[in-house]
Amino acid sequence: MEHRGRLTLPAEYVAANVQLLYASTITRSQGGTVDTAHPLVTDDTTREELYVQLTRARHTTTLYTATHELLPFDTDEQLDQPKNDPEAFAAREVLERVLNREGAQLSATETIRGAQEDAVSLATLAPRHQHAVETLTTPHYHQLIHRLLGPALAEQITTDDAMTAVTRALRTAEAAGWQPERLLAAATWRGDLNPADSPAQALAWRLNTITEDRPAPAHLNTPTPADTTRYAALLAAHTGLPAHRFDPEAATTEPAALRIAPAAAQAADTHPHVSTDTLNRYATTAATALNTATDKVTTHPQWPHLAGALAAAERTGRDTTTLLTTTATHTTSTTDPVTALTRATRTTLAADGIPEHHQQAPEALRHQALAATVLGNEHATRALGENTWPALTAALRRAETAGHEPATMLREVAESCPLTGADSLSQVLAWRIGRSLAAQAPAPADQQGDRAEAELWRTLAWTLKAIENTGTTPETALSEVTGRTALPELLQHAQQQALAHTRAASGRADLPAWISPVPRSTTANPVHHEYLTDSAALIANRLSVLADRTAENRPDRRRLARWPPGPG
């Protein structure tokens, strides 16, 4: 600057607008008095310090508030964006935060009282309760998925990053009254989870979709033969049906609502899930080792078996590129290098401790492997190259869902009539499978009626056991039913009773919706269940105390109505 640090002001301006002012700290100025004060308030000022600043001047006090700091030159110091944002806080907000910041040292009694208040505050109890619910239910959901879906599919789901979404969906559903076992069973009937790139993501989406579409159904619990014997006598009296129509032994088998779809329960145990990206990597590596095109590998009938061998090798920590490079040396003098590479790879792994039955084709390729085994390489290659190949795989999945063995079904329809001359093998085979499924003779009407009645009896027995587990006897639950009642109406009444009693036993009615109730699944571990029950009781008690304080300290409406007071 031109004045080199010195600035001369006109005498007239100084006389009218300038006064001598000394800068001082808050501590130094305490006890002093000036005509005017210009305090600077920062985000670390306490309300006690603000009081000192506001009470130093006789005539005028002008507050200057630091709403932000200048952006530092060092990029490592630019991480706190609100701290350097001029628009983040208004001056009034800074002052309000100062008023809420107490700087005075508390006495021992006040410190103890504050610690006690913090220990029972909702800010402490609610997060602790929610964390405990999440921590204690997650292992149960893992075990449940392993028990219901089988080890292979369960391993894919529980090790997936999306497993947190599955546990969150199950926890939310259970809080809404859903039985996790019944919900998982319903999810498996919406399609095979194995072909999905992320079975956990697919399962979480299905769980959320199911619970959004409908209210929670009644729980179903496993009865003992002694239970079903009692229930049979009770239902015979209510329905007027002979006692032999209620077989106690048959009622102990699982109802349809809890059964897992065959594709989820069986296929996962033999065919590993391998993502599309991984399969593409295997195919590229194999094509490079054979010095051929990738599609020559993926359209070959032996490709599923080669992919299964590579997946088994990778699961045990072997490098697939090295493996293929080594085994490719056995394919130099053959007319079918893919078959030779597959055999050499599988033989090498078998000699290395991985038996061939552990080298199953991946789930996404199992129908392709099935076609090669049943139809032979020539027909399988032709069917795979046709545009209608997806129709054949869909037909095989329908057959599997209906309870058929896919290999047996494909062999039967392939041998029912010669395939020579067919324009599209896969289309013809898909049509034959569909016709075979549609042509299966339904059970006679009387057998269908017996099956329906047996399923009603089984579901009713499991529903009555769920009611009994809430502490209510079946006799009490059915006491409102008068006269002879048909079995379907009796089941509907029992389900309504089960829902009502389950809700009543599921948790405290005085908890707000944003606090998770104690999950019924934690009853398997009494220690965990007791801890969560006590935690929920503490939150309910705290809410009651806060409600009482609010009622006691609320302002008098009559006094507010007279504010401001009139003259005199």
N, C-alpha and C positions, 0 to 999 in steps of 0.2 A: 504494500500500500504506500501511497505517496507520503503519508504523514509519519511513516516509519515507527508506528506504535504510539504516537502522540497525536492527540486531537484537541484543537482549541475551539471552544464553544463561545458564541457571542455573549457578552455580559448580560444583555437584556433577556436572552433565552434562559440563561442560568438562573437569573433572579426569579423568573416566572415559572419555570418548569423543572428545575433540578434541585434536589436536596441531598445532603450527605447521608449515605446509608452504609451500614456495616454488615457484611455477611457473617453468619454465625451458625453454629450447630444448634440443634434443639436442646441438647443437654446444657450448653453454655448459656443459652438465652433464658433458661428456666429461672423464674424469679424476677426477670427484668421487665421494664415497660418502655415502649416507644410510641411515637405518635402514629406511625403507619408501619405495617408489616407486609411483607411479600413472601410468604412461605412457599416452599417447593414440596409437593406431596408426591411420593413415589410408591411403587407397588409393595414395598416392604415397610411402609410406615404403619405404626400401630395406632389404635384409637387414643391411647394415652398420650402419645406424641402429637397427634393431631390436636388434642385439647390444648397442649402447651402452645402450639403454633397459633391457634385461634384466639388465645387470650393474652397476647403480648401487646397489642396496639390499643391506644386510647381512642382513636378516631376511625381508622380504616384498615381493614385486612383484605388483601387480594391474594387468592389462592392460585398457584400455578401447578397444574397437574401433568405429570409425565405419563402420557397414554401409551407410549412405545419407546423403544430404543432405536438408535440409528443402526442400519444394517452393517454388521462387521465386515471387514475386508477379507478375513480368513473364512473360507467356505465351510470349514469344520464347525465354526461358531454360528452358522446360519440355519441350524436345524430347528430352532424354536420359532416357527413362522408367526404365531400370534404376538410373540414378544417384539417382533420387528415390523408388524403390520400397523400402519396408522389408523386403519379402519376397524381394528379388532375390538378396541374398547373405547367407550366414551368417557369423558372426564368424570361424569356423574357415577359411572360404574366403578371407576377406580376409588372414588370417595366412599361408595357404599361398601366396597370390599375392605377398606381401611376401618370403617366403623364396626365391621364384623370380626376384625382381627384384634384379639386381646393380647397385650404385651406384658401385663403385670404378672408377677410371680404369684402362683396360687399357694394358699396355706396347705398344710398337710391334710387337714380335714377336707378342704375343697378338692384336693388331688384325689383322695380316696373316693369321695363322692362322685367325681367325674369318671374315675376308672370303673366304678360300679355301674354308673349310668351307661358307659360305653359297652360294658359286657352284656347288658340286656337290651341294648338298642337294636332296632330292626336293621340298621346298617351293618351290625355284626351278626345277628342271628340269621337273617334271611340268606345272605351269601353262603354262610356256613352250612345251612340246611340244604340249599340247592346243590352245593358241592358234594355233600354227603350222599344225597340221592343219586347223583350221577356216578359217583365212585362205587357205591355199593350195588347198583343195578347193572352196571356194565359187565362184570364177570358172569352174572346170571344170564344175560342176553347172549353172551358168547357161548356158554354151555348149552343154552336152548337151541341155538342155530346148529351147533355140532350134533346135538341129539336128533333134531328133526330133519335136517337137510343132508346128513351124511358127511364124512370127514373131508372128502375132496372139495365139494362145493363150499362147505363151511370154511375150509382153509382159505379158499379164494376170497370169500366175503370178509372174514375176520381180519385178514392181513391187508386188505385194501384200505387206502386212505379214506374212502367213502364210508367205512364202517362207523365212523362217528355220526354220519347222517342216519344210518340204520338204527343205532342205539337211541339217537334223539327222537326218531319217529316212533320207536317202540315205547319210549318213556312217555312221550306226549299222548300216545294212544292209550297206554295203561292208565294215565291220569284221567283220561276221558271215559274210563270204564271198560276198555277193551281187554280181552284176555290175550296175552301175547301168543300163546300156542295157536289159538283159533285164527288170529290175524295172520300169522306166518303161513298157516295152511291155506288160507284164502289167497294169499299172494302167489303161492306156487301154482295155483290153478289158472292163473292169468297168462301162462306161457312159460316155456323153458328158460331158466336163467343162465344156463351154461353157455350158450352162444354169445352172450353179451360181452362187450369189451370190458365192462366193469359190472359184474353181477351185483356188487354192493350198491352201486348207484341205481341200478334197475330195481333192486329190492326196496331201497328207500323210497323211490318214486312210487312204487306200487303200494307200499304201506300208507303213505300220505294220501294217495288217491282213494284208497278204500275207506279210510277213516273220514275223509271229507265228504264222501258220497252218502254215507249212511250212519245212523246212530249205533252205538255199541250193542251187540247182541248179548244174550244171557251167557254166563260162564258155564262151562262143562267140566266137572271134576270126576275123577275115577272112583266108582263105587266098588265095594268089596262084594263077594257072593252073599255075605250075610246082609249087606245093605239091600241088594237087589231082591233078596227073598222077602224082606219087610216091605219094600216098595211094591212088589207084585201083589201081595195081599191087600195093600192099601188101594191100589189101582183097580183090582178086581171088585172091591166094594164100591168104588165110585163109578165104574163104567158098567157094571153088571156082566162083564165078560167072564168066561170061565178062567180059572186060575192057570190052566195049562197053556193059555195063550201068552202068558208072561213068563218066558223062560229065564230064570235068574242067571244061568250061565251065559246065555247069549247077550244079556244086557251089560256084561263086563267088557265086551269087545268095544273098540273105539268107534264113536259115531262118525258119520261121513263128514261132518263139519270140521273134524280135527285131523282128517287124513291128508297126507302130503301127496301132491301130484306125482305120478310114477316117474316122470322125466327128472324131477328134482330129487327124488328119493333113490333112484337107481343109477341113472346114467353117469352121475357125478363120481361114483365110486370107481369107475373104470376108465373114463376118458378125461384127461386133464384139460383144464381151460388154458388156452394159449391165445394171446391177443393177435389181431390181424397184423399189426406192425411186426411182431416177432415172427409170425409165419412168413411174412414177406422177406424178412432178413434171412431166415433159413433158406428160402428158395433162391435168393440172390447168391448166398454163399455156396450153395450146392451147384448152381449154374456156373459160377466162376470156377469151381473145382473141376467141373466136367468140360469147361470151355464150350458151353452151349447157351441157348437162349433160356430165359427164366420160364417162359410159358411151356417149354418142352419138359420142364420139371413139374410144374404145377398141374399140368393136364395128364400126367402119367399116372396110371393106376396105382403105382407103388409110392406115390408122393405122400399119402397119409401115413404110411408105415415109416417112411424116412423122417417125416416131421415128428412122429411120435418118439422115434429113437433120439432125435436131436433134443427134444424137450426133456426126455429122461436124462440125457447127458448133462444138459444145462442145470437141471434141478440138483444134480449131485456135484456141481462145481467144475465140470469139464468145459474146456474151450471148444466150441463147435467148429470154429474155423480150422483149428489144428486137427481135429478129428476128421473132418471131411477131406482136408488136404492129404492126410495120411492114407485114408481108405480109398481115395480116388485113384491111387496107384494100381488098384486091383481091377480097374475098368478099362484099361488101355486096349485090350484085345478082345472086346466083346461088342456084339451088335446092339445090345440093350444096356447102355451105361447106367441109366437110372436104376434099373433093377439090380445090377451088379453093385452099385454104390449103396443101395439100401441093404442088400444082404451083407456086404462087408461091414457096414456101420453097425448093424444089429448084432452080427457075430462078434465084432470087436468089443462091444459093450457087454454082451453076455459073458465073454471071457474075462471081462474086467469087473464082474460082480453085479451087473444089472441084468437080471433075467428078462427074457423077451416078453413075459406077461406084465412086466413093469414098463414096457415101451409101447403102451397103447396109443392109438391114433388120437390126436387132439379132438376135443368135442366138436369144433367147427368142421372137421373133416371126417367124422365118423361115418356119415352116410356115404361119402365117397369111398371110404374103405370097405363099407358093407357091400356096395355095388360091385366092387372089384372081386370080393370074395364070393358073392352069390352068382353074379352074371358072367364072371370071367373078364380078363383084361380087355378083350376086343369090344364086347358090348358095353363095359363100363366106360371105356374111353369115348365111345360114340355118344352114350347118354350124357356124360359130363360136358361134352362140347355143344350140346343142344341148348337152345334158348329156353326150353321147357324143363330143364333140370331143376330149378327151384320148385316147380309143381310136384316133382317126385319127392324131394326132401320134405315138403310140407305134408304130403300124403303119409310118409313114413312117421312123421311126428304125430299126426292124428291117430295113426294106428297104435303108436306107443302110448299115447294118452288114454286110448280106449282099453289099454291093458294087454295088447298084443306084443309079441316079440318081433321087432322089425325084420330081423333076418328070416324068420320063419314066414312071415307075411309076404316078403319080397320073393322068396323062393317059391311059395305056393302060386302067386299070381304069374310069375315068370314061366313056371312049368305047366300052367293051366292051358296054354295055347302057344304054339310056336311064335317066336318074335321075328322070324324072317319075313321080309316084305313090309315091315312097319316103317312108315315115314319118319316117325319120331318115337324112339324107344322109351324115353322118359315120360312122354305124354301118354303113351299106351299103358305103361306100368302104373302111372298115377291114377289113370281112369279105372284100371282094374282094381287097385287098392280101394278107391272110393266106392266102387260098386260092391266089393266084398264087404266093406264095413256097413254099407246101407242095407245089404241083403241079409245080414245076420238076423235070424228069426227072433223076434222079441219073445220074452217069456209069456206063457199063457196068463190070461187076466187074473186067474185065481192066485198064480204064483206071484204076479206083480203086486197083488193086494197083500199077500202074506209078507213079501219083502218090505213093502211100505209100512205095514203095521209093526214089523220087527224093528225097523229103523225109528219109528215113532216111540216105541217102547224103550229102545236103547237111549235115544236122546232125552226122553223124559226121566229115565233113571239117573243119567249123568247130571241133569238139571236139578233133580231133587237132592243129589249129593252136594251140589254147589250151594243150595239153600241151607242144607244141614251144616255145611262148613262155616256159615255165617252165624251159627248159634240158634237157628230157628228149626224146629222140627218139621218134617214133611206134613204131619197131621195138621199143624197150625197153618202152614202155607196153603193147604187145600181145604181149610175149614170153611171158606166162603162158598165152595162149590156145593150145590144142593142137587139132589136127585141124580138120575142117571145122566152121565156126561160122556160124550164121545171122546175118543182118545185125542184127536187133533185139538179140540177145544180145551181139554185138560192140559195138554202141552202148552198151549198159548197162555193159559192162566198161570201155569208154573213158571214159564219164562218171565212173565211180568213180575211175579213174586220174587224171582231170582234177581232181576234187575234192581228192584226196590231194596231188597235186603243187602245186596252187594254194595249199592251206593251208601246205605246207612253204615255198613261196616268198613267202608274203604277209607274213611278219614274223618276229620273234624269238619263240621259245617261252618265253624267260625273262622276258617282260614280264607283269606282272599284268593281270587283266581290266579294271581301271579305267584303263589306259593304252591309248590308241588305237594300233593297229598302223599301219604306214606304208601308206596306201592305194595300191593298184595304179594308180589313175587318175593319180597324180602322176608315173608313169614317163614321161609325155609331156614333162615338163620335167625334164631331168637335174639341174639345179641344185637345184630344189625337192626332188626325190627324194633327192638326196645329203644335203641339210640334214636332212630328217626321219629318214633312216637313221642319221645321226650322232647326232641328238638321242635316238633310241630306244636307241642303243648306250650313250650316257652314262647313261641311266636304268638300263639293265640292269647296267652296271658298278657304279653306286652301290648298287643292291640287293645285288649280290654282296659289296661291301665291308661293308655293314651286316650281312649275314648272317654274315660271317666275324667281325666284332666281337662280335656276339651270342653266337656259339659260343665265342669266346675268353673272354668276360667272364661267362658264365653261372655262377651259384653252384654249388659242389660239393654234390651231393645228399647225400653221406655226412655232410658237416658239418651240413647242414640237419637231417638225421634225428636228430643228437645234440643239437640245440638244444631247450630251454636246457640248459646243462651241469649235470651233477650236482654234488653237494657234493664239495669237495676237488679 
